[in-house]
Amino acid sequence: MKKDRNRLHLWHRNSLKKRLILYFMAIIIIMSALNIFPYYTISVLMSRMSSTFELNVQLNHLNNTLEQLNYAYENYLETKHSKSLDDYYRYSYDLWEEVNAIQIDNSGIDNALVMKDIRNMVSSYLDEMDEAVKARRSRMVDDYLYHHNESTKIHQYIVEYIQKLNNTLFFQNTDRYTSIRKSIRLVETLNIGVLFSIFILSIVLILWFTYRITKPIFELSRAADEITHGNFDVPSVKVDTDDEIGIMAEAFNRMTASIRQYIHEINEKVELERKLQEKEMENLIMKTNLREAELHALQSQINPHFLFNTLNAGAQLAMMEGADRACSFIENAAELFRYNMRNLDKPVTIGDEIRNVENYMHLLNERFADKIEFILEKDDSVLERKIPCMILQPIVENAFIHGIGDVEYLGVIGVSVREQEGDAVISIRDNGKGMSAKRITQILGGDTNERNEAGGGHEGHTNGIGLNNIINRLKIFYSLETVLDIYSEPGQGTEVVLHIPQEPAWF
């Protein structure tokens, strides 16, 4: 909207674009008028000539039909042959139709009167021939001779009038042709004069426009060259016009003033940054001392390997004392902790992930033996496929905590691994509380509450890995957009399905 207002403002001003458009439109209108006027004049004259020529053609055709009729008429009177009689009636009909079809509108009143006389004579001629034919067939010699003589006279008159009208039309066409030639010569002379005038005017306007445009542009380019060489104190460029060049000069002057102001501000900021750098050096020394203190604090913490060794020692002690169940519990806890401490950047196999899930479910079964049932179905043919570390156990953990953790009935967690169309399909399902479609959309779209999902706000999580982290790692690992689907309804449980390709994208 703002751009449209600016364009409208420039149009109402005395802009170069407006002047150029008006100039070229004037040239186009003049040239179009010069072309349309002779075309219209010649078209009118040619139309009249064409109509006259058409009358000549019609008159000639009428004369031919008249002669054919006269021949058939005379032939019948001499031979009384039936074919001649048929030709006589046919040509009589044709002659009458043709003489009525000829209309003279634009060739003058005299021509119209002559054509009217021809039409009347044709009518009389046909009547006299009909009477002669009847008298001949009735053998009335006197009537036959009378009507035959009358028809012969009328025939000669008709031929003379047709010839007269043809000659008149011919001379009219000759006069019109001469008039057209004179008009064409006059138009050619006018066109040459106007074209020469437009040529001179165009040269004058081009020189004037060039001077008006290049003079301020030269001043702008000279000032810009001074600025590129570091001289920001150039005087303002003065342009007296209010067109685009004037707007550009005003913008250039404002830009020059802004650059001078900006350089002044930069000098002030350089001084301020120098003082800040001195302050930052002092802060860096303090941070270095703080990191050294944190390093010593970390070194004083318990080594994770010491924790694993301690758990293993407790398992051996339980075995020696015959506490097999306690021994198995401690071993599974040690394996779970050791797996959780692995480097997440290194891939593992699906079999490794399944064994970690089994260790986790063993600990849950020991703690909640009467509340949880674990079902595992696996296809050994896909267990060696590569997968990022710590993918399945966080999903199973979410199924326990958020799905069946608070239910009053027996909670079931099922994990199945199968091959489908070349992919390894891993399904993790529970019969817990389920979730809404809106929540599923939020999880798949990355809009998850990592605090609640990853253990920050819920007791029982063994790691800080949430579904958002899992989805992102799977997408990067396999270079796919869709690697995980969630199917759930409130009160109907939840199923998380992973589609694992044969090889990751970077293998």
NULORO-54334 format. One record per residue (C-alpha): residue in one letter; x, y, z. Coordinates in Angstrom, 2 decimals. Example, Ala and Ser with C-alpha at 12.3 -4.5 7.8 and 13.67 -1.06 7.14 Angstrom:
SITE  aa     east    north       up
SITE   a    12.30    -4.50     7.80
SITE   s    13.67    -1.06     7.14
% end
This chain:
SITE  aa     east    north       up
SITE   m     0.00     0.00     0.00
SITE   k     2.85     2.38     0.86
SITE   k     4.56     1.64    -2.47
SITE   d     1.32     2.36    -4.35
SITE   r     0.98     5.73    -2.58
SITE   n     4.58     6.60    -3.46
SITE   r     4.00     5.74    -7.13
SITE   l     0.84     7.86    -7.18
SITE   h     2.74    10.76    -5.58
SITE   l     5.48    10.52    -8.20
SITE   w     2.90    10.48   -10.98
SITE   h     1.25    13.69    -9.78
SITE   r     4.66    15.32    -9.59
SITE   n     6.49    16.52   -12.70
SITE   s     8.25    13.17   -13.08
SITE   l    10.46    12.03   -15.92
SITE   k     8.27     8.99   -16.43
SITE   k     5.18    11.16   -16.81
SITE   r     6.84    13.46   -19.35
SITE   l     8.27    10.59   -21.36
SITE   i     4.93     8.77   -21.41
SITE   l     3.07    11.89   -22.56
SITE   y     5.67    12.58   -25.25
SITE   f     5.58     9.08   -26.70
SITE   m     1.78     8.93   -26.46
SITE   a     1.55    12.18   -28.46
SITE   i     3.89    10.77   -31.11
SITE   i     1.88     7.54   -31.28
SITE   i    -1.43     9.40   -31.58
SITE   i    -0.12    11.64   -34.38
SITE   m     1.36     8.70   -36.28
SITE   s    -1.83     6.69   -35.84
SITE   a    -3.96     9.57   -37.10
SITE   l    -1.72     9.98   -40.14
SITE   n    -2.14     6.29   -40.94
SITE   i    -5.86     6.08   -40.20
SITE   f    -6.91     9.14   -42.28
SITE   p    -5.56     7.96   -45.66
SITE   y    -6.66     4.42   -44.93
SITE   y   -10.20     5.61   -44.26
SITE   t   -10.27     7.88   -47.35
SITE   i    -8.94     5.19   -49.65
SITE   s   -11.30     2.60   -48.13
SITE   v   -14.34     4.78   -48.86
SITE   l   -13.27     5.43   -52.47
SITE   m   -12.38     1.80   -53.04
SITE   s   -15.74     0.75   -51.67
SITE   r   -17.49     3.00   -54.17
SITE   m   -15.34     1.72   -57.01
SITE   s   -16.01    -1.85   -55.97
SITE   s   -19.76    -1.26   -55.93
SITE   t   -19.55     0.31   -59.44
SITE   f   -17.50    -2.57   -60.76
SITE   e   -20.03    -4.96   -59.29
SITE   l   -22.77    -3.08   -61.20
SITE   n   -20.73    -3.48   -64.40
SITE   v   -20.46    -7.20   -63.78
SITE   q   -24.18    -7.50   -63.09
SITE   l   -25.08    -5.52   -66.22
SITE   n   -22.80    -7.69   -68.37
SITE   h   -24.34   -10.81   -66.91
SITE   l   -27.80    -9.34   -67.56
SITE   n   -26.86    -8.64   -71.18
SITE   n   -25.62   -12.25   -71.62
SITE   t   -28.87   -13.62   -70.20
SITE   l   -30.82   -11.30   -72.50
SITE   e   -28.99   -12.64   -75.56
SITE   q   -29.49   -16.25   -74.47
SITE   l   -33.21   -15.58   -73.99
SITE   n   -33.48   -13.91   -77.39
SITE   y   -31.71   -16.85   -79.03
SITE   a   -34.05   -19.38   -77.38
SITE   y   -37.02   -17.20   -78.32
SITE   e   -36.05   -16.90   -81.98
SITE   n   -35.14   -20.57   -82.18
SITE   y   -38.53   -21.62   -80.87
SITE   l   -40.39   -19.35   -83.26
SITE   e   -38.52   -20.92   -86.19
SITE   t   -38.50   -24.60   -85.14
SITE   k   -41.20   -24.88   -82.44
SITE   h   -38.89   -27.33   -80.67
SITE   s   -39.80   -28.22   -77.06
SITE   k   -36.21   -27.78   -75.77
SITE   s   -36.15   -24.24   -77.13
SITE   l   -39.42   -23.56   -75.34
SITE   d   -37.96   -24.86   -72.07
SITE   d   -34.88   -22.67   -72.53
SITE   y   -37.14   -19.71   -73.27
SITE   y   -39.06   -20.06   -70.00
SITE   r   -35.90   -20.69   -67.98
SITE   y   -34.04   -17.64   -69.36
SITE   s   -37.17   -15.50   -68.99
SITE   y   -37.23   -16.31   -65.29
SITE   d   -33.47   -15.70   -64.93
SITE   l   -33.67   -12.36   -66.77
SITE   w   -36.46   -11.09   -64.56
SITE   e   -34.64   -12.16   -61.36
SITE   e   -31.38   -10.54   -62.45
SITE   v   -32.92    -7.23   -63.49
SITE   n   -34.71    -6.95   -60.13
SITE   a   -31.52    -7.83   -58.23
SITE   i   -29.61    -4.84   -59.62
SITE   q   -29.82    -1.89   -57.20
SITE   i   -28.15     1.49   -57.90
SITE   d   -27.72     3.58   -54.73
SITE   n   -24.44     5.56   -54.89
SITE   s   -23.94     6.05   -58.63
SITE   g   -26.23     9.05   -59.19
SITE   i   -29.89     9.74   -59.90
SITE   d   -29.43     9.54   -63.70
SITE   n   -28.06     6.01   -63.43
SITE   a   -30.93     4.99   -61.21
SITE   l   -33.45     6.35   -63.75
SITE   v   -31.73     4.48   -66.59
SITE   m   -31.85     1.27   -64.56
SITE   k   -35.55     1.85   -63.90
SITE   d   -36.13     2.24   -67.65
SITE   i   -34.24    -0.99   -68.29
SITE   r   -36.39    -2.81   -65.73
SITE   n   -39.61    -1.48   -67.34
SITE   m   -38.39    -2.41   -70.83
SITE   v   -37.50    -5.92   -69.68
SITE   s   -41.01    -6.28   -68.32
SITE   s   -42.50    -5.11   -71.62
SITE   y   -40.08    -7.29   -73.55
SITE   l   -41.15   -10.38   -71.64
SITE   d   -44.81    -9.55   -72.17
SITE   e   -44.39    -9.07   -75.93
SITE   m   -42.44   -12.32   -76.25
SITE   d   -45.13   -14.21   -74.35
SITE   e   -47.80   -12.79   -76.70
SITE   a   -45.71   -13.70   -79.76
SITE   v   -45.23   -17.26   -78.50
SITE   k   -48.96   -17.64   -77.84
SITE   a   -49.84   -16.28   -81.31
SITE   r   -47.28   -18.58   -82.95
SITE   r   -48.68   -21.60   -81.14
SITE   s   -52.24   -20.52   -82.10
SITE   r   -51.17   -19.79   -85.69
SITE   m   -52.39   -16.23   -85.58
SITE   v   -50.00   -14.80   -88.11
SITE   d   -50.90   -11.13   -87.83
SITE   d   -50.67   -11.08   -84.01
SITE   y   -47.49   -13.10   -84.17
SITE   l   -45.80   -10.65   -86.57
SITE   y   -46.90    -7.63   -84.56
SITE   h   -45.68    -8.89   -81.18
SITE   h   -42.47   -10.25   -82.71
SITE   n   -41.64    -6.84   -84.21
SITE   e   -42.38    -5.11   -80.90
SITE   s   -40.21    -7.51   -78.93
SITE   t   -37.36    -7.02   -81.41
SITE   k   -37.51    -3.23   -81.00
SITE   i   -37.61    -3.46   -77.20
SITE   h   -34.66    -5.88   -77.27
SITE   q   -32.57    -3.33   -79.18
SITE   y   -33.52    -0.58   -76.73
SITE   i   -32.59    -2.75   -73.76
SITE   v   -29.20    -3.53   -75.27
SITE   e   -28.56     0.17   -75.98
SITE   y   -29.56     1.21   -72.44
SITE   i   -27.40    -1.47   -70.86
SITE   q   -24.44    -0.33   -72.94
SITE   k   -25.12     3.28   -72.07
SITE   l   -25.29     2.53   -68.34
SITE   n   -22.11     0.44   -68.52
SITE   n   -20.22     3.28   -70.22
SITE   t   -21.46     5.80   -67.68
SITE   l   -20.34     3.63   -64.77
SITE   f   -16.99     3.07   -66.42
SITE   f   -16.32     6.80   -66.73
SITE   q   -17.41     7.32   -63.12
SITE   n   -14.88     4.71   -61.98
SITE   t   -12.21     6.44   -64.01
SITE   d   -12.95     9.76   -62.29
SITE   r   -12.91     8.09   -58.87
SITE   y    -9.58     6.43   -59.61
SITE   t    -8.11     9.81   -60.54
SITE   s    -9.48    11.29   -57.31
SITE   i    -7.97     8.47   -55.27
SITE   r    -4.56     9.02   -56.83
SITE   k    -4.72    12.72   -55.99
SITE   s    -5.77    11.94   -52.42
SITE   i    -2.95     9.43   -51.99
SITE   r    -0.40    11.97   -53.24
SITE   l    -1.77    14.60   -50.87
SITE   v    -1.61    12.20   -47.93
SITE   e     1.94    11.19   -48.84
SITE   t     2.98    14.84   -48.90
SITE   l     1.34    15.46   -45.51
SITE   n     2.95    12.34   -44.03
SITE   i     6.41    13.37   -45.21
SITE   g     5.97    16.84   -43.75
SITE   v     4.69    15.56   -40.39
SITE   l     7.40    12.91   -40.19
SITE   f    10.07    15.50   -40.85
SITE   s     8.57    17.77   -38.18
SITE   i     8.41    14.89   -35.68
SITE   f    12.03    14.00   -36.51
SITE   i    13.22    17.57   -35.79
SITE   l    11.10    17.77   -32.62
SITE   s    12.42    14.42   -31.39
SITE   i    16.04    15.51   -31.83
SITE   v    15.37    18.74   -29.90
SITE   l    13.58    16.90   -27.09
SITE   i    16.29    14.22   -26.89
SITE   l    19.03    16.85   -26.54
SITE   w    17.01    18.73   -23.93
SITE   f    16.13    15.62   -21.94
SITE   t    19.73    14.38   -22.10
SITE   y    21.08    17.65   -20.73
SITE   r    18.42    17.85   -17.97
SITE   i    19.13    14.26   -16.89
SITE   t    22.92    14.02   -17.25
SITE   k    23.82    17.33   -15.58
SITE   p    22.51    16.42   -12.07
SITE   i    23.66    12.81   -12.52
SITE   f    27.18    14.08   -13.25
SITE   e    27.12    16.15   -10.06
SITE   l    25.85    13.14    -8.08
SITE   s    28.56    10.86    -9.51
SITE   r    31.28    13.42    -8.68
SITE   a    30.05    13.70    -5.08
SITE   a    29.83     9.91    -4.79
SITE   d    33.42     9.59    -6.06
SITE   e    34.56    12.01    -3.34
SITE   i    32.82     9.88    -0.70
SITE   t    34.46     6.68    -2.00
SITE   h    37.85     8.36    -1.48
SITE   g    37.03     9.14     2.14
SITE   n    35.88    12.74     1.82
SITE   f    32.55    12.75     3.68
SITE   d    32.40    16.54     3.93
SITE   v    31.27    17.06     0.33
SITE   p    28.71    19.86    -0.16
SITE   s    25.10    18.98    -0.80
SITE   v    24.11    18.37    -4.40
SITE   k    21.61    20.99    -5.59
SITE   v    18.97    19.97    -8.16
SITE   d    16.19    22.39    -9.08
SITE   t    13.82    19.81   -10.61
SITE   d    11.11    17.97    -8.69
SITE   d    11.30    14.75   -10.71
SITE   e    13.07    11.45    -9.96
SITE   i    16.51    13.08   -10.30
SITE   g    15.53    15.63    -7.64
SITE   i    14.28    12.85    -5.36
SITE   m    17.54    10.93    -5.90
SITE   a    19.60    14.05    -5.07
SITE   e    17.62    14.62    -1.86
SITE   a    18.11    10.96    -0.90
SITE   f    21.84    11.23    -1.64
SITE   n    22.18    14.33     0.54
SITE   r    20.32    12.58     3.38
SITE   m    22.52     9.49     2.94
SITE   t    25.68    11.63     3.12
SITE   a    24.49    13.28     6.34
SITE   s    23.59     9.84     7.77
SITE   i    27.05     8.49     6.90
SITE   r    28.72    11.41     8.67
SITE   q    26.51    10.83    11.71
SITE   y    27.18     7.09    11.57
SITE   i    30.96     7.60    11.47
SITE   h    30.72     9.87    14.49
SITE   e    28.73     7.22    16.36
SITE   i    31.23     4.50    15.34
SITE   n    34.11     6.51    16.79
SITE   e    32.22     6.84    20.06
SITE   k    31.43     3.08    20.06
SITE   v    35.10     2.20    19.41
SITE   e    36.10     4.11    22.52
SITE   l    33.33     2.44    24.50
SITE   e    34.28    -1.04    23.22
SITE   r    37.89    -0.47    24.21
SITE   k    36.77     0.15    27.77
SITE   l    34.48    -2.91    27.64
SITE   q    37.32    -5.14    26.42
SITE   e    39.41    -4.14    29.41
SITE   k    36.48    -5.06    31.63
SITE   e    35.99    -8.39    29.80
SITE   m    39.63    -9.33    30.36
SITE   e    39.09    -8.95    34.09
SITE   n    35.93   -11.10    33.89
SITE   l    37.78   -13.76    31.86
SITE   i    40.40   -14.10    34.55
SITE   m    37.65   -14.56    37.12
SITE   k    35.89   -17.21    34.95
SITE   t    39.17   -19.12    34.53
SITE   n    39.62   -19.30    38.26
SITE   l    35.98   -20.44    38.65
SITE   r    36.42   -23.25    36.08
SITE   e    39.50   -24.49    37.86
SITE   a    37.47   -24.66    41.06
SITE   e    34.66   -26.53    39.26
SITE   l    37.19   -29.01    37.84
SITE   h    38.51   -29.79    41.26
SITE   a    34.94   -30.26    42.49
SITE   l    34.20   -32.71    39.65
SITE   q    37.37   -34.65    40.34
SITE   s    36.24   -35.09    43.91
SITE   q    32.95   -36.72    42.83
SITE   i    32.38   -40.49    42.77
SITE   n    33.77   -42.19    39.64
SITE   p    30.94   -43.97    37.75
SITE   h    33.19   -47.02    37.24
SITE   f    33.61   -47.20    41.02
SITE   l    29.78   -47.35    41.25
SITE   f    29.61   -50.17    38.67
SITE   n    32.34   -52.14    40.41
SITE   t    30.59   -51.69    43.76
SITE   l    27.28   -52.99    42.31
SITE   n    29.09   -55.98    40.80
SITE   a    30.73   -56.72    44.14
SITE   g    27.31   -56.57    45.83
SITE   a    25.92   -59.01    43.21
SITE   q    28.77   -61.47    43.86
SITE   l    28.22   -61.18    47.60
SITE   a    24.49   -61.88    47.17
SITE   m    25.29   -64.91    45.00
SITE   m    27.67   -66.35    47.62
SITE   e    25.01   -65.92    50.28
SITE   g    22.42   -67.67    48.07
SITE   a    20.27   -64.58    47.40
SITE   d    19.80   -65.29    43.67
SITE   r    16.92   -62.86    43.26
SITE   a    18.86   -60.00    44.84
SITE   c    21.91   -60.93    42.76
SITE   s    19.87   -60.76    39.52
SITE   f    18.33   -57.43    40.56
SITE   i    21.74   -55.86    41.26
SITE   e    23.23   -57.19    38.01
SITE   n    20.38   -55.77    35.94
SITE   a    20.69   -52.42    37.74
SITE   a    24.43   -52.34    37.02
SITE   e    23.88   -53.17    33.35
SITE   l    21.18   -50.49    33.07
SITE   f    23.43   -47.83    34.64
SITE   r    26.39   -48.83    32.49
SITE   y    24.27   -48.63    29.29
SITE   n    22.90   -45.22    30.30
SITE   m    26.45   -43.88    30.66
SITE   r    27.39   -44.79    27.06
SITE   n    28.29   -42.15    24.47
SITE   l    25.05   -41.24    22.69
SITE   d    26.94   -40.39    19.49
SITE   k    27.91   -44.02    18.85
SITE   p    25.23   -46.24    17.24
SITE   v    24.21   -49.60    18.70
SITE   t    22.15   -52.54    17.42
SITE   i    18.45   -53.14    17.91
SITE   g    19.45   -56.19    19.95
SITE   d    21.46   -54.00    22.36
SITE   e    18.45   -51.71    22.82
SITE   i    16.15   -54.71    23.43
SITE   r    18.52   -56.11    26.09
SITE   n    18.60   -52.72    27.82
SITE   v    14.77   -52.67    27.80
SITE   e    14.75   -56.19    29.29
SITE   n    17.09   -55.04    32.10
SITE   y    14.83   -52.07    32.79
SITE   m    11.66   -54.20    32.81
SITE   h    13.35   -56.73    35.12
SITE   l    13.90   -53.98    37.68
SITE   l    10.27   -52.80    37.31
SITE   n     8.95   -56.35    37.70
SITE   e    10.94   -56.74    40.91
SITE   r     9.52   -53.47    42.24
SITE   f     5.95   -53.83    40.95
SITE   a     5.52   -57.57    40.44
SITE   d     1.74   -57.53    40.83
SITE   k     1.07   -54.45    38.71
SITE   i     3.09   -54.88    35.51
SITE   e     3.21   -57.49    32.76
SITE   f     5.91   -57.30    30.08
SITE   i     5.46   -58.98    26.67
SITE   l     8.36   -59.18    24.19
SITE   e     8.13   -60.40    20.58
SITE   k    11.23   -60.12    18.42
SITE   d    12.39   -61.17    14.98
SITE   d    16.07   -62.20    15.19
SITE   s    16.69   -61.24    11.54
SITE   v    16.58   -57.52    12.30
SITE   l    18.34   -57.40    15.68
SITE   e    21.73   -56.49    14.12
SITE   r    20.50   -53.34    12.43
SITE   k    22.06   -50.08    13.60
SITE   i    20.08   -47.62    15.71
SITE   p    21.04   -44.59    17.84
SITE   c    21.76   -45.33    21.49
SITE   m    19.06   -44.88    24.17
SITE   i    15.99   -44.88    21.91
SITE   l    13.72   -47.68    23.15
SITE   q    14.23   -47.55    26.93
SITE   p    13.07   -43.90    27.30
SITE   i     9.92   -44.73    25.31
SITE   v     9.22   -47.79    27.51
SITE   e     9.87   -45.65    30.57
SITE   n     7.34   -43.07    29.38
SITE   a     4.83   -45.87    28.77
SITE   f     5.26   -46.98    32.41
SITE   i     5.29   -43.56    34.09
SITE   h     2.73   -41.67    31.97
SITE   g     0.68   -44.61    30.73
SITE   i     0.20   -47.31    33.40
SITE   g     1.91   -45.76    36.41
SITE   d    -1.32   -44.52    38.03
SITE   v    -3.86   -47.15    36.85
SITE   e    -5.61   -49.48    39.29
SITE   y    -5.64   -52.51    36.98
SITE   l    -2.84   -54.72    35.66
SITE   g    -0.61   -52.67    33.38
SITE   v     0.74   -54.33    30.24
SITE   i     3.72   -53.11    28.23
SITE   g     4.38   -54.90    24.96
SITE   v     7.41   -54.58    22.71
SITE   s     7.46   -56.24    19.28
SITE   v    10.19   -56.18    16.66
SITE   r     9.38   -57.42    13.15
SITE   e    10.43   -56.94     9.54
SITE   q     7.98   -55.28     7.15
SITE   e     8.78   -54.41     3.51
SITE   g    12.51   -54.25     4.23
SITE   d    12.17   -52.02     7.33
SITE   a    12.44   -53.06    10.95
SITE   v     9.18   -52.04    12.65
SITE   i     9.40   -51.62    16.44
SITE   s     6.12   -51.27    18.33
SITE   i     5.93   -50.19    21.99
SITE   r     2.36   -50.31    23.33
SITE   d     0.62   -50.10    26.67
SITE   n    -2.94   -50.39    28.00
SITE   g    -2.72   -47.20    30.03
SITE   k    -4.49   -43.86    30.11
SITE   g    -3.75   -42.90    26.49
SITE   m    -3.65   -39.34    25.19
SITE   s    -5.61   -36.96    22.97
SITE   a    -5.00   -36.32    19.28
SITE   k    -3.97   -32.76    20.13
SITE   r    -1.24   -34.04    22.46
SITE   i    -0.01   -36.47    19.75
SITE   t     0.25   -33.59    17.28
SITE   q     2.21   -31.55    19.82
SITE   i     4.68   -34.39    20.43
SITE   l     5.25   -35.15    16.75
SITE   g     5.60   -31.42    16.00
SITE   g     8.26   -30.95    18.67
SITE   d     5.96   -28.95    20.97
SITE   t     6.62   -31.08    24.07
SITE   n     7.20   -30.21    27.71
SITE   e    10.68   -31.69    28.09
SITE   r    10.63   -31.15    31.85
SITE   n     7.67   -33.43    32.44
SITE   e     8.64   -35.79    29.63
SITE   a    12.30   -36.23    30.46
SITE   g    12.16   -36.60    34.17
SITE   g    12.64   -33.14    35.52
SITE   g     9.22   -33.08    37.07
SITE   h     8.34   -36.74    37.60
SITE   e     9.85   -39.21    39.95
SITE   g    11.09   -42.46    38.45
SITE   h    12.99   -41.41    35.30
SITE   t    16.46   -42.96    34.91
SITE   n    17.70   -40.42    32.30
SITE   g    16.98   -36.99    30.88
SITE   i    16.10   -38.09    27.34
SITE   g    12.66   -37.04    26.12
SITE   l    10.59   -37.91    23.05
SITE   n    11.59   -34.68    21.29
SITE   n    15.25   -35.64    21.65
SITE   i    14.54   -39.16    20.33
SITE   i    12.59   -37.92    17.29
SITE   n    15.30   -35.41    16.36
SITE   r    18.10   -37.96    16.66
SITE   l    16.21   -40.50    14.53
SITE   k    15.54   -37.90    11.81
SITE   i    19.23   -36.92    11.70
SITE   f    20.45   -40.54    11.89
SITE   y    18.28   -41.79     9.01
SITE   s    17.76   -38.49     7.09
SITE   l    14.00   -39.02     7.15
SITE   e    11.14   -36.73     8.14
SITE   t     8.77   -39.47     9.39
SITE   v    10.41   -42.10    11.60
SITE   l     7.95   -42.36    14.46
SITE   d     4.14   -42.66    14.67
SITE   i     1.90   -42.48    17.75
SITE   y    -1.55   -44.10    17.94
SITE   s    -3.62   -43.40    21.03
SITE   e    -7.02   -42.44    22.40
SITE   p    -7.90   -41.37    25.95
SITE   g    -8.54   -44.50    28.03
SITE   q    -7.48   -46.86    25.20
SITE   g    -3.71   -47.06    25.71
SITE   t    -0.88   -45.84    23.49
SITE   e     1.25   -47.39    20.74
SITE   v     4.52   -45.87    19.52
SITE   v     5.74   -47.31    16.21
SITE   l     9.28   -46.81    14.88
SITE   h    10.23   -47.51    11.25
SITE   i    13.94   -48.41    11.06
SITE   p    15.48   -48.57     7.53
SITE   q    18.07   -51.20     6.63
SITE   e    20.98   -48.74     6.94
SITE   p    21.36   -45.23     8.33
SITE   a    21.92   -42.42     5.81
SITE   w    25.56   -41.84     6.74
SITE   f    26.72   -45.47     6.46
% end
